[in-house]
Amino acid sequence: MRRLIVLLFALLALFAVPATAQSRAPLVLAAASMQEALTDAAAAWAARGHPRPVLSFAASSALARQITAGGRADLFVSADADWMDAVAKAGLIVPGTRATLVRNRLVVVGPANGRSVVATRGAALAKVLAAGPLAMADPAAVPAGKYGEAALRRLGAWDAVAPRVVRAENVRAALALVERGAAPYGIVYATDALAARGVRIAGVFPARSHAPIVYPVARLTGGEAGREAEGFRRFLLSRGGQAILTQRGFVRP
């Protein structure tokens, strides 16, 4: 009888572990530009009977540093490959889980009643953007800023514009400067412009002026949500998940 009781308790303990892991909500660290899209996706995932993912948004650079410094999370969505590479080099990505989630476009935003900006080479573009402060995510680290600097360099306008750049901590902070009227123009992603109020897309950078804007997603080795984290990752990559993300202006991989 004692052996039977011991065996029963062992079986209960064995099955209790995966049940707990499956019920834990995954913690997702994601680029600031993913805010509306991932919030929609998390709501759709929860509507299917899963624990609603916990979402934390910031600049990809800040999130990658948080992860490599020992911060625990289940999924990481970066706005560029470089910061995902940094996490991978630290050995903090679950093998086989990295994939391209979506793509984006780079645009100039201005006041809703402002004029359009034609992204031409050299002096014409520089004259418009350098007339007042230009809001950008920090080009030294944040993906949106890095793409923006690359585009302006390619178009021959960076040297004239650089002294007027206001460096924000992330792309949403740059967008907010334009929304509040603190800067007449800003460089952000197309998806940010679509989510904003009181601003309009004043110009679109040619795709060839910067590296492709890709958002990789991967599971992290420090995660504790197990199957829920993997389930949500797969959902984001599925046809249904992609439909939700593209409704917010993202482009399929």
C-alpha positions in Angstrom: 0.0 0.0 0.0 2.8 2.4 0.9 4.5 1.8 -2.4 1.2 2.5 -4.2 0.7 5.8 -2.4 4.3 6.9 -3.1 3.8 6.0 -6.8 0.6 8.1 -6.9 2.3 11.1 -5.4 5.1 10.8 -7.8 2.7 10.7 -10.8 0.8 13.7 -9.5 4.1 15.7 -9.1 5.1 14.6 -12.6 1.9 15.9 -14.2 1.7 19.0 -12.1 4.9 20.6 -13.6 3.8 20.8 -17.2 0.4 22.0 -16.2 1.9 24.9 -14.3 4.3 25.7 -17.1 1.5 25.7 -19.6 -0.7 28.1 -17.6 2.0 30.7 -17.1 1.6 33.8 -19.3 4.6 34.5 -21.5 6.6 37.7 -21.0 7.3 39.4 -24.3 10.0 42.1 -24.8 9.3 43.9 -28.0 10.4 46.9 -30.0 8.3 50.1 -29.2 6.9 50.2 -32.7 5.1 46.9 -32.2 2.9 48.2 -29.4 -0.5 48.3 -31.1 0.1 45.2 -33.3 1.3 42.9 -30.5 -1.5 44.2 -28.1 -4.0 43.1 -30.7 -2.3 39.8 -31.1 -2.1 39.1 -27.4 -5.8 39.8 -27.1 -6.6 37.4 -29.9 -4.4 34.7 -28.3 -6.1 35.2 -24.9 -9.5 34.9 -26.7 -8.5 31.4 -27.6 -8.3 30.4 -24.0 -4.6 31.1 -23.3 -3.1 33.3 -20.6 -2.8 36.8 -22.0 0.9 37.5 -22.8 2.6 40.2 -20.7 4.0 42.8 -23.1 6.9 45.2 -22.4 7.9 47.7 -25.0 11.1 49.8 -25.4 13.9 50.4 -27.9 15.4 47.1 -29.2 18.8 48.2 -27.9 17.5 48.7 -24.4 15.7 45.4 -24.4 18.7 43.5 -25.8 20.9 45.0 -23.1 18.3 44.0 -20.5 18.3 40.4 -21.7 22.1 40.1 -21.9 22.4 41.6 -18.4 20.3 38.7 -17.0 16.7 40.0 -17.4 14.3 37.1 -17.7 11.7 36.9 -20.4 10.2 34.4 -22.8 10.1 36.1 -26.2 12.1 38.9 -27.8 10.9 40.9 -30.9 13.6 43.2 -32.2 13.3 46.0 -34.8 16.5 44.8 -36.5 18.7 41.8 -36.9 21.7 43.3 -35.1 20.3 43.4 -31.6 18.9 39.9 -32.0 22.3 38.9 -33.1 23.7 40.3 -29.9 21.3 38.2 -27.8 22.1 35.2 -29.9 25.9 35.6 -29.5 25.3 35.6 -25.7 23.7 32.2 -26.0 20.3 33.4 -24.9 18.1 32.3 -27.8 16.5 28.8 -27.9 17.9 27.1 -31.0 15.6 26.9 -33.9 13.1 29.5 -32.7 14.4 32.6 -34.5 12.3 33.8 -37.4 11.5 36.9 -39.3 8.1 38.1 -38.0 7.3 41.2 -40.2 8.9 44.0 -42.2 8.3 47.8 -42.1 8.9 51.0 -44.0 10.7 54.2 -43.0 8.9 57.6 -43.4 9.0 61.2 -42.6 6.1 62.5 -40.5 5.0 66.1 -40.0 1.9 68.0 -38.8 -1.4 66.9 -40.2 -1.7 70.3 -42.0 1.9 70.4 -43.1 3.4 69.9 -46.6 4.8 66.8 -48.1 8.5 66.1 -48.3 9.9 64.5 -51.5 12.8 62.2 -50.5 15.3 63.5 -53.2 19.0 63.7 -52.9 21.1 66.4 -51.4 20.3 70.0 -50.8 16.5 69.9 -51.4 15.8 67.3 -48.7 18.3 68.8 -46.3 16.8 72.3 -46.7 13.4 71.0 -45.5 14.5 68.7 -42.7 17.2 71.1 -41.4 14.8 74.0 -41.1 13.9 73.0 -37.6 14.6 70.2 -35.1 14.3 66.7 -36.6 13.1 64.1 -34.2 14.7 60.7 -34.6 15.3 57.7 -32.4 19.0 57.7 -31.3 21.0 56.8 -34.4 23.8 55.5 -32.2 21.8 52.5 -31.0 18.1 52.4 -31.8 17.2 50.7 -35.0 14.8 53.4 -36.3 17.5 56.0 -35.8 20.1 53.8 -37.5 17.9 53.2 -40.5 17.2 57.0 -40.6 20.8 58.0 -40.6 21.6 55.5 -43.2 18.8 56.8 -45.5 19.9 60.4 -45.0 23.5 59.5 -45.8 22.5 57.6 -48.9 20.4 60.6 -50.1 23.2 63.1 -49.3 21.4 65.0 -46.6 22.9 63.7 -43.3 25.8 66.2 -42.9 23.4 69.2 -43.1 20.6 67.6 -41.0 22.8 66.0 -38.2 23.2 69.2 -36.1 19.5 69.6 -36.0 18.7 66.1 -34.9 16.9 65.6 -31.6 17.8 62.1 -30.4 15.0 60.3 -28.7 15.2 57.1 -26.6 13.0 55.2 -29.0 10.9 55.7 -32.1 7.7 56.4 -30.2 9.4 59.1 -28.2 10.5 60.7 -31.5 7.0 60.5 -32.8 5.7 62.2 -29.6 8.0 65.2 -30.3 6.2 65.8 -33.6 2.8 65.2 -32.1 3.4 67.8 -29.4 4.8 70.3 -32.0 8.3 70.2 -30.5 9.7 69.2 -33.9 8.3 70.0 -37.3 9.4 66.7 -38.8 10.4 63.2 -37.5 11.7 60.0 -39.0 9.7 57.0 -37.8 8.3 53.7 -39.2 5.2 53.8 -41.3 3.3 51.8 -38.6 4.1 54.4 -36.0 2.6 57.1 -38.3 -0.5 55.1 -38.8 -1.0 54.8 -35.0 -0.4 58.5 -34.3 -2.9 61.4 -34.1 -2.3 64.9 -35.4 0.5 63.9 -37.8 0.7 62.7 -41.4 3.2 60.9 -43.5 5.0 63.6 -45.3 7.4 61.4 -47.3 8.5 57.8 -47.7 12.2 56.9 -48.0 13.1 54.7 -50.9 13.6 51.1 -49.9 17.1 51.2 -51.4 18.2 54.0 -49.2 18.6 51.8 -46.1 18.9 48.2 -45.1 15.6 46.1 -45.2 13.6 46.8 -42.0 13.0 43.3 -40.5 11.7 42.3 -37.1 13.0 38.9 -35.9 11.3 37.1 -33.1 12.9 34.3 -30.9 12.3 32.5 -27.7 14.7 33.2 -24.9 16.5 30.6 -22.8 15.6 32.4 -19.6 11.9 32.1 -20.2 9.6 30.2 -17.8 6.4 30.0 -19.8 7.3 26.9 -21.8 4.6 25.8 -24.2 2.6 29.0 -23.9 5.6 31.0 -25.1 6.2 28.7 -28.0 2.5 28.7 -28.8 2.3 32.4 -28.9 5.4 32.6 -31.1 3.9 30.2 -33.6 0.6 32.1 -33.5 2.4 35.3 -34.4 4.0 33.6 -37.4 0.8 31.9 -38.5 -1.6 33.2 -41.1 -4.0 34.4 -38.4 -1.3 36.2 -36.5 0.2 37.7 -39.6 -3.3 39.1 -40.6 -3.5 40.9 -37.2 0.0 42.4 -37.6 -0.6 43.5 -41.2 -3.8 45.3 -40.2 -1.5 47.7 -38.2 0.6 48.4 -41.3 3.4 45.8 -41.1 4.4 43.9 -44.1 4.6 40.1 -44.3 8.2 38.7 -44.4 
